[in-house]
Amino acid sequence: MNRRAHPWLLLLLLAAGTAHAAADEPRQVAEQWLRQHFDQPGNRVVAQAEPADTRLQPPLCAQPWQASLPDGARAAPRMSVEVRCPGTGWRMQVPVKLQLFRAVLVANKPLQRGDGVTAADVRGEERDITRLGYGYIDQLDQVAGRLLSRPLGAGAVLAPAAFGGRQTVRAGDRVQLIARLDGIEVRAAGVALGGGDTGARLRVRNDSSGRTVDAMVRDPGVVEALP
């Protein structure tokens, strides 16, 4: 018996493999781009695209693929990355599961309302900050001199909203907006559209672009754009 595969069968298998690889390419582009987009000091990024639909037939892209998120998109457990082939008009939305791990402060023990927080009360623990919708504290000096406005259980993440007292930035304040991407730091003037203490999240309008972005209060009059 001749065990050699027929030529047509080999061609069929090769075509199927090529089609699968082509359909999978936008998925790989979306994953890699998202990892690079959120790759900042202190972050550990995990991105996993949904399985490719082999019924889609992306073109053989002669130019490097391009990827992007909608303006103002914040890090979330599920992201939709647009992948496109320049010059062809071909584009698709790739769903990607995102985890953005960072060391944040959590309570070592139950803490009561009115307590001040010391180094002995907290520890650093890696958490997925895409799921910390109320923000987080990653440096103890961010809450220096402040008291808890509500109790916290052991293992609870310290968030700006758990503390009373100061407002480092108030709505309407002129602020310096810092954006960091790929190791490059850019500064711009802006206006705070909300208020809060160090570590609080708020919206800021960039004077130069007119765009409104999500930011975190870092110091009096200084906010950092969130990815």
Buried (B, 14 or more C-beta within 10 A) or exposed (E): EEEEEEEEEEEEEEEEEEBEEBBBBBBBBBBBBBBEBBBBEEBEBBBEBEEBEEEEEBEEBEEEBBBEBEEEBEBEEEBEBBBBBEEEEBBBEBBBBBBBBBBBBBBBEEBEEEBEBEEEBBEEEEBBBBEBEEBBBBEBEBBEEBBBEEBBEEEBBBBBBBBEEBBBBEEEBEBBBBBEBEEEEEEBEBBBBBBBBBBBBBBBBBEEEEEBBBBBBBBEEBBBBBB
